[in-house]
Amino acid sequence: MIRRKARERREYLYRKAVEDRHRTIQDKKDRVKTALASNKLLDTDVKRDALELAKSGAWDDAGPELALALGGAGGGTIASSQDDEYRWAGVEDPKIVITTSRDPSSKLKQFAKELRLIFPNSQRLNRGTYEYKQLMDACRSNNVTDFIVVHEHRGMPDGLIVSHLPHGPTSYFSMSDIVMRHDIPDIGTMSEAYPHLVFHNFKSRLGERCMNILKYLFPVPKEDSKRVLTFANHEDFISFRHHNYKKVDGGKNVELKEAGPRFQLRLYQIKLGTLENEKASDTEWALRPYMNTARKRMFMSDEDGGEVDT
C-alpha cells in the first residue's frame, strides 16, 4: 500500500513537471507569434530561441487540444494534472473533514461548526493531540477527498487550509472580517441543501485555479435548490456570502435572505503536495512580500471586480 502510494505520487509529480514544461514552451511560442503579427519587439527572454520557436510554431496543430476538449485524450495529448486531481469531480460527491488547530478556543470551535453546515457531506473532527500524518492517513483510508484546517490568533479565526486528497494540492488562505451566524440578527435556520455557487471575477490562470479548488468542495446541486454561496473577488480578496432566496411577486422578483457566516479570504500559497508533506512539497504559487510593491498589481484577475452588493 505504501509503495503504491509512493509510485502514484511520483507519477503525479512527473505529469505535473511535463505539463509545466510544455506550457512554458507554448507560452513562448504564443509571444513570438503575437510579436510577429503586431510587428513589435520581442521580449529579451525569448530573443535567443525566437527563430527555433517560430519554425516549430508553424507546424503546430490544434487537433490534439480539440480532441481533448471533445472528451478524449486520443488526439496525441494527455489531460492536465489539474484534471487528474479532480477526475471524479461532478461524478462522486466530495467527502470533507474539518478540524482546527490544537487547543481551540470556543469561538474557533463555533466557527468550525458553522463551516460544517456550509459544506455538504462534511464532518467536524476534534483535533486532540493527533498529528497531521495520522489524520491524513485516516482520511485516505476512508476515501475523504478534502481536509480542511482552521487556525486562529488570539481567539479569532485567521487562517484556512484546504488540502485535496490523495496527492494535493494544498491551498493556504488568510481570513479576515469574520461575522458569525449568531452575530447576524434574525438569521433563522440554515438549509443543508446542496448550494448553487456564484464565482465573480476569477479571470486569470491563478484565479481559475483558485476557483476550481473552491468549486470542487461542493457537490452538484439540484435545480430547485434555494441556497446560494457567493465567492466574489475584489483586488485579490475573496468575499464569501451565504444566502437563501425565494421568488416573490409571482416569480417576477427574487428576495435574498442572508444565512451567514460571512468572511474574506486571501490566497497566499499553493503547495503541490498534501498537508503532512508540506516541507517536502513544491510550491506552485506563493504571495511574496515584494509583490506588494506594485500597488495595483492583482493576481486573481486583471480587473478590479468592483463592489458586490450582498
C-alpha positions in Angstrom: 0.0 0.0 0.0 2.8 2.4 0.9 4.8 1.6 -2.2 1.7 2.1 -4.4 1.0 5.5 -2.9 4.7 6.5 -3.4 4.6 5.3 -7.0 1.3 7.3 -7.7 2.8 10.3 -6.1 5.9 10.1 -8.3 3.8 9.7 -11.4 1.7 12.7 -10.4 4.8 14.9 -10.0 6.2 13.7 -13.3 3.0 14.6 -15.1 3.0 18.0 -13.4 6.6 18.7 -14.5 5.9 17.7 -18.1 2.8 19.8 -18.2 4.7 22.9 -16.8 7.5 22.4 -19.4 5.0 22.2 -22.3 3.1 25.2 -21.0 6.3 27.3 -20.8 7.3 26.4 -24.4 3.8 27.1 -25.7 3.7 30.4 -23.9 6.9 31.5 -25.6 5.6 30.4 -29.0 2.5 32.5 -28.5 4.5 35.5 -27.5 6.7 35.2 -30.6 3.7 34.7 -32.8 2.0 37.8 -31.3 5.1 39.9 -31.7 5.5 38.9 -35.4 1.8 39.6 -36.1 1.9 43.0 -34.4 5.4 44.0 -35.6 6.6 44.6 -32.1 10.0 44.0 -30.4 10.5 40.5 -28.9 10.9 40.2 -25.1 14.5 39.6 -24.1 13.9 36.1 -22.6 12.7 34.7 -26.0 15.1 36.5 -28.4 17.7 33.7 -28.2 15.2 31.0 -29.2 13.0 33.1 -31.4 13.9 31.5 -34.8 13.5 28.0 -33.5 10.2 28.8 -31.8 8.9 30.4 -34.9 9.8 27.4 -37.0 8.3 24.9 -34.6 5.2 27.1 -34.1 4.5 27.0 -37.9 3.8 23.3 -37.6 1.6 23.4 -34.5 -1.8 21.8 -34.9 -4.9 22.4 -32.8 -6.1 18.9 -33.3 -4.9 17.3 -30.0 -6.3 20.2 -28.0 -9.6 19.9 -29.9 -9.7 16.1 -29.4 -9.2 16.6 -25.6 -11.9 19.3 -25.5 -14.3 16.9 -27.2 -13.8 14.4 -24.4 -11.0 12.1 -25.3 -7.2 12.0 -24.9 -6.7 10.0 -28.0 -5.6 13.1 -30.0 -2.0 12.6 -29.0 -2.0 14.6 -25.8 -2.8 13.9 -22.1 -5.2 15.5 -19.7 -3.7 18.2 -17.4 -2.7 17.3 -13.9 -5.5 19.6 -12.6 -7.9 17.3 -14.5 -6.2 14.3 -12.8 -6.5 15.9 -9.4 -10.3 16.3 -9.7 -11.0 13.5 -12.1 -14.1 12.4 -10.1 -15.5 15.9 -9.6 -19.1 16.0 -10.5 -19.3 12.2 -10.7 -18.9 11.5 -7.0 -19.8 13.9 -4.2 -16.9 15.2 -2.2 -16.3 14.0 1.3 -14.8 16.6 3.6 -13.3 16.5 7.1 -13.0 19.8 9.0 -10.7 20.2 12.1 -9.0 23.0 14.0 -5.6 23.8 15.4 -4.7 22.3 18.7 -6.3 23.7 21.9 -9.0 25.7 20.0 -10.9 28.5 21.7 -14.7 28.4 22.0 -15.0 30.9 19.1 -12.9 28.7 16.8 -15.0 25.6 17.7 -18.1 27.6 16.9 -16.7 28.7 13.6 -15.8 25.1 12.7 -19.3 24.0 13.4 -20.6 26.7 11.1 -18.2 25.6 8.4 -19.5 22.1 8.7 -23.0 23.4 7.8 -21.6 25.3 4.8 -20.0 22.2 3.2 -22.4 19.4 2.4 -21.1 15.8 3.2 -18.6 17.2 5.7 -17.7 16.1 9.2 -16.1 18.0 12.0 -13.3 16.3 13.9 -11.9 17.2 17.3 -8.2 17.7 16.8 -7.0 16.5 20.2 -3.3 15.6 20.2 -3.3 14.0 16.7 -0.6 14.9 14.2 -1.3 15.8 10.6 0.2 12.5 9.3 -2.2 10.4 11.5 -5.2 12.5 10.4 -4.3 12.3 6.7 -3.7 8.6 6.8 -7.1 8.1 8.4 -8.8 10.3 5.8 -7.2 8.4 2.9 -8.3 5.1 4.3 -11.9 6.4 4.5 -11.9 7.9 0.9 -12.0 11.5 2.1 -11.5 13.9 -0.8 -10.6 17.2 1.1 -9.2 18.0 4.5 -9.8 21.5 5.9 -8.0 23.0 8.9 -9.0 26.3 10.6 -6.4 28.3 12.5 -6.8 31.2 15.0 -4.9 34.1 16.5 -5.9 35.3 20.0 -9.3 33.7 19.8 -10.2 35.0 16.3 -10.1 32.6 13.2 -7.5 33.9 10.8 -6.4 31.0 8.6 -7.9 28.3 6.4 -6.0 25.4 4.8 -7.6 23.2 2.1 -5.7 20.0 1.3 -7.0 17.9 -1.6 -6.5 14.1 -1.3 -4.8 11.9 -2.1 -2.0 13.8 -3.8 -2.8 17.6 -3.4 -2.8 20.5 -4.0 -2.8 22.2 -0.6 -4.1 25.8 -0.6 -3.4 28.4 2.2 -5.8 31.3 2.8 -5.8 34.1 5.3 -9.1 35.1 6.8 -10.5 38.4 8.0 -13.7 40.3 8.6 -15.4 37.3 10.1 -19.1 37.6 11.2 -20.6 34.5 12.8 -24.1 33.4 12.3 -25.2 34.2 15.8 -24.0 37.8 15.3 -26.4 38.4 12.4 -29.9 39.4 13.6 -33.0 37.3 12.5 -30.8 34.7 11.0 -33.2 31.7 11.1 -32.2 28.1 10.4 -29.6 27.1 7.8 -30.6 24.9 4.9 -28.4 21.8 4.3 -29.5 21.5 0.6 -26.7 21.4 -2.0 -26.0 25.0 -2.8 -25.6 26.9 -6.1 -22.3 28.6 -6.5 -21.5 32.1 -7.8 -17.9 33.0 -8.7 -17.2 36.6 -9.6 -14.0 38.0 -11.2 -11.8 34.9 -11.3 -10.2 35.5 -14.7 -6.5 34.8 -14.6 -4.9 31.4 -14.7 -4.3 31.7 -10.9 -7.9 32.8 -10.5 -9.3 29.8 -12.3 -7.0 27.5 -10.3 -8.4 29.0 -7.0 -11.9 28.8 -8.3 -11.5 25.1 -9.1 -10.1 24.4 -5.7 -13.1 26.1 -4.0 -15.7 24.8 -6.5 -14.9 21.1 -6.1 -15.5 21.3 -2.4 -19.2 21.2 -3.2 -21.4 18.6 -4.9 -23.6 19.2 -7.9 -26.8 20.9 -6.7 -30.4 20.3 -7.8 -32.1 22.8 -10.0 -34.7 23.7 -7.4 -32.2 24.4 -4.6 -32.8 27.7 -2.9 -29.4 28.1 -1.4 -26.7 30.3 -3.0 -23.0 30.7 -2.0 -21.1 33.7 -3.5 -17.3 34.0 -3.8 -16.6 37.5 -5.1 -13.0 38.5 -5.9 -12.2 42.2 -5.3 -8.5 43.1 -5.5 -7.5 39.5 -4.6 -9.7 39.4 -1.5 -12.4 36.8 -1.9 -15.7 37.8 -0.1 -17.8 34.9 1.0 -21.6 35.3 1.4 -24.3 32.8 2.0 -27.9 33.4 1.1 -31.3 31.7 0.7 -33.6 33.0 -1.9 -37.3 32.8 -2.7 -39.3 34.1 -5.6 -41.9 36.8 -4.9 -44.5 38.8 -6.9 -45.5 35.7 -8.8 -41.9 34.8 -9.7 -41.0 38.2 -11.2 -38.6 39.1 -8.4 -36.2 37.3 -6.1 -35.8 38.0 -2.4 -32.5 37.2 -0.7 -32.0 36.4 3.0 -28.5 36.1 4.4 -27.8 32.8 6.2 -24.3 33.5 7.3 -21.5 33.3 8.2 -19.6 35.9 6.2 -15.8 36.4 5.9 -13.0 37.3 3.5 -10.3 35.0 2.2 -6.9 35.8 0.6 -4.9 33.1 -1.1 -1.2 33.3 -0.2 0.2 29.9 -1.1 -0.5 26.7 -3.2 1.6 23.6 -2.5 1.6 20.6 -4.8 1.6 18.1 -2.0 -0.7 17.2 0.9 -0.6 18.8 4.3 1.7 16.3 6.1 4.3 16.7 3.3 4.3 20.5 3.5 8.0 21.0 3.8 8.9 18.5 1.1 6.3 19.7 -1.5 7.0 22.0 -4.3 5.4 25.5 -4.3 3.1 26.1 -7.2 2.4 29.7 -6.3 3.2 32.0 -3.3 2.5 35.6 -2.4 5.9 37.2 -1.9 6.4 40.3 0.1 8.0 42.2 -2.8 4.8 41.6 -4.8 3.1 44.3 -2.6 5.4 47.0 -4.0 3.2 47.2 -7.1 0.2 48.9 -5.6 -2.3 48.0 -8.2 -0.9 44.5 -9.1 -3.6 41.9 -8.9 -3.2 38.1 -9.4 -6.7 36.6 -9.5 -7.9 38.9 -12.3 -6.9 41.8 -14.4 -10.0 43.7 -13.4 -10.9 45.3 -10.1 -14.1 43.4 -9.6 -16.0 46.3 -8.2 -18.3 46.3 -5.2 -20.7 43.4 -4.9 -24.0 44.2 -3.1 -25.0 41.5 -0.7 
